[in-house]
Amino acid sequence: AHEAICKRPWAGFQFPHPTWMGRTGWFRRNRYSSAMRKSQDQELLLRTYRRSRFESLDHILLGYRKDHLSLRDILKSRYYFSLSLIMRAGRDRNPVLVLGVLENAVKALIETFSIATGLDYRILHRRAFPMAEKDIDRWQRVWAAIAEVKG
Protein backbone atom coordinates (compact mmCIF):
# COMPACT_ATOMS: atom_id res chain seq x y z
CA ALA A 1 0.00 0.00 0.00
CA HIS A 2 1.02 3.64 -0.39
CA GLU A 3 1.79 4.04 3.30
CA ALA A 4 4.25 1.13 3.28
CA ILE A 5 5.93 2.29 0.07
CA CYS A 6 6.33 5.84 1.43
CA LYS A 7 7.07 4.99 5.07
CA ARG A 8 10.70 6.18 4.94
CA PRO A 9 11.03 8.53 1.94
CA TRP A 10 14.55 9.54 2.97
CA ALA A 11 15.64 5.91 2.48
CA GLY A 12 14.27 5.68 -1.04
CA PHE A 13 11.26 3.87 -2.41
CA GLN A 14 11.22 0.09 -2.89
CA PHE A 15 9.22 0.50 -6.04
CA PRO A 16 11.08 -0.98 -9.04
CA HIS A 17 11.05 1.53 -11.89
CA PRO A 18 10.57 -0.91 -14.81
CA THR A 19 7.26 -2.04 -13.31
CA TRP A 20 5.62 1.39 -12.96
CA MET A 21 2.28 2.04 -14.58
CA GLY A 22 0.18 5.13 -14.29
CA ARG A 23 -2.10 7.52 -16.04
CA THR A 24 -0.53 9.46 -18.89
CA GLY A 25 -1.74 12.73 -17.34
CA TRP A 26 0.19 12.04 -14.13
CA PHE A 27 3.42 11.49 -16.05
CA ARG A 28 2.82 14.65 -18.11
CA ARG A 29 2.28 16.70 -14.93
CA ASN A 30 5.20 15.06 -13.13
CA ARG A 31 8.18 15.00 -15.47
CA TYR A 32 11.55 13.53 -14.70
CA SER A 33 14.10 16.08 -13.56
CA SER A 34 16.74 16.74 -16.21
CA ALA A 35 19.08 17.85 -13.40
CA MET A 36 19.23 14.28 -12.09
CA ARG A 37 21.68 12.19 -14.09
CA LYS A 38 20.92 9.13 -11.96
CA SER A 39 18.08 8.30 -9.58
CA GLN A 40 15.50 10.14 -11.68
CA ASP A 41 12.85 7.65 -10.60
CA GLN A 42 13.62 8.08 -6.90
CA GLU A 43 13.65 11.87 -7.23
CA LEU A 44 10.27 11.79 -8.99
CA LEU A 45 8.76 9.60 -6.26
CA LEU A 46 10.25 11.81 -3.56
CA ARG A 47 8.82 14.92 -5.23
CA THR A 48 5.32 13.46 -5.67
CA TYR A 49 4.65 10.97 -2.87
CA ARG A 50 2.69 13.43 -0.72
CA ARG A 51 0.18 14.23 -3.44
CA SER A 52 0.05 10.90 -5.26
CA ARG A 53 -1.06 7.37 -4.43
CA PHE A 54 1.31 4.47 -5.10
CA GLU A 55 0.32 0.84 -4.91
CA SER A 56 2.17 -2.39 -5.45
CA LEU A 57 0.94 -5.72 -6.74
CA ASP A 58 1.85 -8.76 -4.71
CA HIS A 59 3.17 -10.61 -7.76
CA ILE A 60 6.55 -10.82 -9.43
CA LEU A 61 6.31 -8.84 -12.67
CA LEU A 62 9.94 -8.61 -13.63
CA GLY A 63 13.13 -10.51 -13.05
CA TYR A 64 16.62 -9.56 -14.10
CA ARG A 65 20.10 -10.56 -13.21
CA LYS A 66 23.14 -8.43 -12.57
CA ASP A 67 26.42 -10.16 -13.24
CA HIS A 68 28.44 -7.53 -11.39
CA LEU A 69 27.95 -4.44 -9.28
CA SER A 70 29.32 -1.16 -10.60
CA LEU A 71 30.63 0.93 -7.73
CA ARG A 72 30.70 3.98 -9.97
CA ASP A 73 26.98 3.60 -10.82
CA ILE A 74 26.06 2.87 -7.20
CA LEU A 75 27.91 5.95 -5.91
CA LYS A 76 26.44 8.16 -8.64
CA SER A 77 22.95 7.02 -7.72
CA ARG A 78 23.60 7.65 -4.03
CA TYR A 79 25.00 11.13 -4.80
CA TYR A 80 22.04 12.20 -6.95
CA PHE A 81 19.43 10.80 -4.56
CA SER A 82 21.17 12.61 -1.68
CA LEU A 83 21.12 15.80 -3.75
CA SER A 84 17.37 15.40 -4.34
CA LEU A 85 16.86 14.81 -0.59
CA ILE A 86 18.70 18.04 0.26
CA MET A 87 16.72 20.03 -2.32
CA ARG A 88 13.38 18.53 -1.18
CA ALA A 89 14.22 19.09 2.51
CA GLY A 90 14.75 22.78 1.75
CA ARG A 91 11.60 23.15 -0.35
CA ASP A 92 9.39 21.25 2.09
CA ARG A 93 11.14 22.64 5.17
CA ASN A 94 11.49 19.03 6.29
CA PRO A 95 14.87 18.46 7.95
CA VAL A 96 14.02 14.78 8.51
CA LEU A 97 14.81 14.16 4.83
CA VAL A 98 18.45 15.01 5.57
CA LEU A 99 18.58 11.70 7.45
CA GLY A 100 18.62 10.09 4.03
CA VAL A 101 21.86 11.86 3.16
CA LEU A 102 23.51 10.34 6.23
CA GLU A 103 21.98 6.93 5.51
CA ASN A 104 23.19 7.11 1.88
CA ALA A 105 26.71 8.01 3.06
CA VAL A 106 26.81 5.00 5.38
CA LYS A 107 25.47 2.72 2.63
CA ALA A 108 28.05 4.09 0.19
CA LEU A 109 30.84 3.25 2.64
CA ILE A 110 29.52 -0.29 3.08
CA GLU A 111 29.14 -0.76 -0.68
CA THR A 112 32.63 0.62 -1.34
CA PHE A 113 34.15 -1.71 1.25
CA SER A 114 32.15 -4.68 -0.03
CA ILE A 115 33.09 -4.23 -3.67
CA ALA A 116 36.71 -3.26 -2.98
CA THR A 117 37.27 -6.39 -0.88
CA GLY A 118 35.42 -8.73 -3.23
CA LEU A 119 32.77 -9.45 -0.63
CA ASP A 120 30.10 -7.62 -2.58
CA TYR A 121 27.63 -10.46 -3.11
CA ARG A 122 28.13 -11.87 0.37
CA ILE A 123 27.42 -8.53 2.04
CA LEU A 124 25.11 -6.75 -0.39
CA HIS A 125 22.78 -9.61 -1.27
CA ARG A 126 20.67 -8.69 1.73
CA ARG A 127 19.53 -5.49 0.03
CA ALA A 128 16.96 -7.50 -1.91
CA PHE A 129 13.85 -8.86 -0.32
CA PRO A 130 14.00 -12.63 0.10
CA MET A 131 11.87 -14.54 -2.37
CA ALA A 132 9.36 -17.17 -1.35
CA GLU A 133 10.30 -20.76 -2.24
CA LYS A 134 7.39 -21.04 -4.69
CA ASP A 135 8.64 -17.93 -6.52
CA ILE A 136 12.20 -19.28 -6.66
CA ASP A 137 10.87 -22.54 -8.12
CA ARG A 138 8.81 -20.64 -10.68
CA TRP A 139 11.79 -18.51 -11.79
CA GLN A 140 14.03 -21.57 -12.01
CA ARG A 141 11.51 -23.14 -14.40
CA VAL A 142 11.48 -19.93 -16.48
CA TRP A 143 15.30 -19.83 -16.61
CA ALA A 144 15.45 -23.52 -17.54
CA ALA A 145 12.97 -22.94 -20.37
CA ILE A 146 15.04 -19.99 -21.66
CA ALA A 147 18.24 -22.05 -21.49
CA GLU A 148 16.52 -24.86 -23.41
CA VAL A 149 15.41 -22.47 -26.17
CA LYS A 150 18.92 -20.95 -26.38
CA GLY A 151 20.57 -24.39 -26.26
Residue pairs with C-beta under 8 A, 6 or more apart in sequence:
1 55
1 56
2 49
2 53
2 54
2 55
4 56
5 13
5 14
5 15
5 49
5 54
5 55
5 56
6 13
6 49
6 54
9 45
9 46
9 49
9 97
9 100
10 85
10 96
10 97
10 98
10 99
10 100
10 101
10 103
11 100
11 103
12 42
12 81
12 100
13 42
13 45
13 46
13 49
13 54
14 129
15 41
15 45
15 54
15 56
16 62
17 41
18 62
19 61
19 62
20 41
26 52
30 44
30 47
30 48
30 52
32 40
32 41
32 43
32 44
33 40
33 43
33 44
33 47
33 84
36 43
36 80
36 83
36 84
37 76
37 80
38 73
38 76
38 77
38 79
38 80
38 81
39 77
39 80
39 81
39 84
42 77
42 81
42 84
43 80
43 81
43 84
45 54
46 81
46 84
46 85
46 88
46 97
47 84
47 88
60 131
60 135
60 138
60 139
63 139
63 142
69 111
69 115
69 120
69 121
69 124
71 111
71 112
71 115
71 116
74 108
74 111
74 115
75 108
75 111
75 112
78 104
78 105
78 107
78 108
78 111
81 100
81 104
82 100
82 101
82 104
82 105
85 97
85 98
85 100
85 101
85 104
86 97
86 98
86 101
88 94
88 97
89 95
89 96
89 97
89 98
110 123
110 124
111 120
111 124
113 119
113 123
114 120
114 122
114 123
114 124
131 139
